[in-house]
Structure formats: structure tokens, C-alpha cells
Amino acid sequence: MSSHIPQEKYQKVQETVELLKQYDIIAAADLNKVNSAMLQDMRKQLRGRLQFKVLKNTLMRKSMEEAGKVGSDEFMNEVAGPNVFMFTNGNPFKVAMELDQNKVKVFAKPGDIALTDIVISAGNTGLSPGPLIGKFGVLGIRTRIEAGNIWVTLDSTACKAGEAINEDLADLLQRLGVKAAEMSLRVKAVYEKGDVIPGEALLLDLDEYRVKLEQAIGKAFQVAVEAAYATPQTAPIILAKAIAQARAVAMEAEWATKDTVELLIAKANAQARGLASMVGKKMANA
């Protein structure tokens, strides 16, 4: 790297090059709306599975070039804007879904949907009286003033699960230190050995895929049985089907065996009874 590049940036590039040599997968997640506290929580949750690095895109591009990563331009074009880069090995789809599932608690914003019932517990809020009293009142939360603080007199449900959190409640929750919303890192794209997978293609609906897989297995099983293709799974069904077909042929041919003789006798008996009934009717009408 040329000498006019600041030492700090040069060091970051070299550190990143080392990570690129160790890991095959690079995931870029949107750094917008992600504060340092959330990022720290995410690091703790995924420690040992993902290496996090906040790096400017120009330095990431330079690092990938120095590490000889093919397709770095395509990847960097896909992840425009501020990013946190994550390094790992394994399945890129699993990485993206793990990030989506590992959510951290954050303060709710007006308009956020309550994940569960939001209950303001009875007790000292630690908040000084003033305009806030009115906000508690609007939300239907009963309070009293004691020792210079606002006290909630009864446990109160301020918002039910599925309802939108309004501005007054969002403000109170933040003042009370209650994190009622969740946020995860949104993956823009993943780079794996020269391949670039866009973020929207990484999150799979597992329930939908499970249903489709079960349907495919069922159809494949039916085809294998129809084709008499024996496997440990299809052999019992194929044998049972063959036995049933052989018995039906034997019955039609009136071929007596130890398996068909009772059925043939029962069939003959039924036919004889039917014939006797018809004869009886004709004689009665004669």
C-alpha cells in the first residue's frame, strides 16, 4: 500500500485481509439505524460464530483486492451504504437466518407494533412529576405522587400485543428504561468464494419448504411404488400390492390355493344363495 495511506487505515486493511484468509463467507449487514449498544448485544449473542468488523466500504474493497477475492466489485456494488461486515464459515443461508432470528431488545418507536402485552408495573417509576403525569393519565395508568416521584398504583396494561405503540407510550417506556421492541441486522448480501447472494434470497420460509419437501417425498414414493422400484421404504408396499393383485387374479381364475380357497367358497356360496333367491321368486310368480 502506498506510503500516503494513513497507518491506521493500513492496519485495518491488513487485519481484514487476515480475516478474509481465515473465512470463506462475508456477510454485509445494514448499519443504518443500528446503534453501538445493539451491535454490542449482537456481538455477545453470536460470539464464537461470527467475527464482526465495522469498516468503510473503500477499505473493505481494498482488503478484498489484496486478499485476491474474485468478484469483489460485484459484492461491494451490492452493499452500498454503511455496513457491518461479518466473517464466518459454513452455510450462507444459515448465517443470514441466524442473524434474522438473533434479535436484540431496543426502545420502541412510535408506530412500532407491541410484541407482547406491555404492562407498566406498580411502584416507584423514579420519574419526577410534571408534564409526564398527563401522559400516564392519557394511557389510563393510575398514579400518585410520593417523595417527589411518580408512583404507579396498580399494574396496568398500556398496550396489548399486536397494537401500535403511540408517541406518549414510546416516550414513557424509554424514560422507564423498558425496551419493548426488537431489531435484527438486515443482511444486504453474502459473498462466498466468488459468488454473491442478495439478501432477499437468503431468508427462507422453512415451513413452506418443509411442506414442499413433504409433498415431493410423497409424490416420489408414489412413483416408486407404481414403478415397482424397491427400496427399504417402498418394498413392503410393493409386496403388499403384488400380493393383493395376485389374489385378485387367482379369484377371477377360480384358482384354489390355501390363500384363496376360503374366499372362493364364500364367493360360490354367495352366488348359490343369489341363484336360489332368483329361482324362488320365479317359482312364486309362476
N, C-alpha and C positions, 0 to 999 in steps of 0.2 A: 504494500500500500504506500502511496506516495507520502513524502515527509510532511506535506502541508496539512494532512488529516490530523485532527487533534488526537492526542494519546488516548483520551477517554473513549472516543468513538472507535479507535483502532482496537482497544481492548475488548469492547463489546462485540465487535465483529469476530475477533479470534475466539471468544467464549462461545459465540453462536455457531461458528464453524465446527467446534468440538462437539456441540450438541448434535449438529447435522450428521456428523460421522457416527455417532452412537445410535441415533434413532432413524427409522425409516419413514415415520409418519409425522407430518407437521400439520397442525390444525390452527387456523386463524379465526379468532372469535372477536366479535364487535366490542370495542372498548367504550363506545358511546353509552352513556347512562350507567356506567359501571364505576362505582366509587372504590376507593382503596380498601375500605373495610370489607366490602363484598368480595373483592379479589382475594383478600387475606383469608376469609372464611372458606372460599372455594379452594385455595391452596391447601388448607388444612384437611378438607374433606377428601381431596384427591392426592394427598401426599403419597409418594411411592409409586403412583400410577402415571402421573403426568408431570412433566417439567414445564413450569410457566416462565415466560420471559416477555416483558413489555419492551418493544423495540420499534423504532421508526421503520417505516417500510423501505426507505432508501438503504438503511443499514442491513435489513433482512435480505433485500435483493443482492446487495454486495456479498453478504455471507454465503448465500446460496450459490452465487457465481464462483466464489473462491472454493467452495466445497464440491464444485463440479456437478451440481444438481441440474439435470436436464429438465426443461420445461419450467424453469423458474419464472420466466417472463409471463407465461400463461397464468401461473399461480398468483403472482403479485398483481396482475391486472384484475383478477377475480376478487381480490381482497382490499380494494381501495378504501382509504379511510383509516382511522386509528384502530390498532389491533393489539390483542394479547396473543402471543404465539405459544402453542403447547406442543411439546415433543414427547413421542412415545413410540412403542412398537405394538404390533397386534393388528386387530381388525378396525379399519377406519369407521365403519358403521357403528361398531360397539363404542368407540371413543365418542362419537357425536351423540349417541343416545345416552351414554353415561353423563355427559355434560348437561344434557337436557333434563335428566332425572335428578341430578345433584343440584337442587335449588337451595338458595340461602334466604333467610328471612331479611326483609327490608321494610323500611317505613312505607306505609301505604300513601298513595297519592289520590287526590280527588278523582273519582271515576273508576278507581280500581274496584274489582268485584271481591267481596268478602269470601275467603276460602272456607271459613267456618263461622259459627256464631261469634260475634265479638262482644265479650262480656267485660264490663268495667266493674271490677271487684270493689266491695265495700271497704272503706278505710281511708287513711290519710293519703291524699294524692301528692302532697309535698308542693302543691301549687298555691301561689298567693291569690287571694280574692281580687276581683276586679272584673274586667270585661269577660273573663273566662266563665264566670258564674252563668252568664246568659247562654253561653254555648252548651253548658251542661243542661240547662233548662230546656233549650230547643231540642236536645236529644232525648229528653224525658228521663234524665238521670237526676235523682233526688240528692241534694247536697245540704251540708251545713257548714258554718264557719266555726273553727275551733283552733285556738292557739295560733291564729294568724294564717291558717292553712285551710284549703278547701277539703272537706271530708265527704266521701260518697257514703250515703247512709244505708243503701241496700245494693246487693249485686244487681246490675242492670244490663240487659241485652241492648246494646246500642245499634247493632246492625246484624241481621240474620244472614246466614250463608247464602250466597247467590245474589245478594242485593249489592247495589253500588254504594261505595263509601263516599259520603259527601264532604265538602270542604271543611266544615266545622269538626267533624269526627276525625278526619285526617290530621288536622292541626292538633286536636286534643291527644290523639294516640302518640304523635311524635313528642309532645310535651311530657307525656306519661312514660315515654321510652318503650312503647309497645310496637313491635314490628309485626304488622298484620298482613303483609304481602310477601310474595316470594318472587325471586328472579333467578334466572339461569343465564349462562353465557350462550349467546347465539352464534353458532359456527357459520362463518361465511363460506369456507371451502376447506378441503383437506388435500394435502399433497402426499402422494405415496409412490416413490420410485419412478417419478416422471409423469404419473397420472394425476390429474386434477379432478376432484369430485366436488361439484357445487353443494352448498349447504342444504338446499331444499331437497336434494336427492339422498341425503344421508339419514334423515329421520324416517324410520319405517313404522307402519302401523302393524305391530306384531299380532294383534288379534285378527286383523284382516288376513295377514299372511298365514296365520295358523289355520283359519277356515279354508283358505285356498289350498293349503298343503293337504289338509284332511280330505278335501274333495278330490284332489289329484290322486292321493293314495287310494281312495275308494274306487275311482274310475280305473286306475291301473290294476287294482285287484280284480275287478270285474272282467277286464280284458284278458288278464292272465288265466282266469278260470274258464272263460269262453274258448280261449286258445289251447286249453289243457296244458298250460305251461307250469310244470310242477316246481314249487319252491316249498320250503318248510311251512310257509303261511297258507299256500293255496292247495297243497297236496290233500289235506283232509276233506276240503270242499269238493275237489275234483273227483276223489274216490267216492264220496257220498253221492255225487251227481251221477257218476258212471253206474253205481250200484242201482240207483233208482231207475235209470234208463234201461239197464239190463233187465230188471224185474218187470218193467212195463212191456218190453218186447216179449219176454217169456210168457207173460199173461195173455198178450194178444195171440201168441202162437200156441197157447194152451199147453205149454211145455212144463211138465210137472217136475219140480225139484223140491228139496227139503224146505226151501225158502218160499216156494210158490204154491205148493200143494194145498195148504190150508186156504189160501186166497182163491185158488181155482175152485175148490169145493164150495166155498162161500158164494162165489160168483154163480156156479151151477145151481146151487140151492135157491139163490135169489131168482134166477131165470126160470127155474121149475115152478116156484111159487107164482111168478108173474104169469106163466103159461096156464097154470091151474086156475088162476083167477079169471083169465080171459075165457077159458073153456066153460067155467061155471056160469059166467054171465050169458054166453051164447045158449047154453042149455036152458037157462031160466027163461030166455026170451023165445025159445022155440015153441 
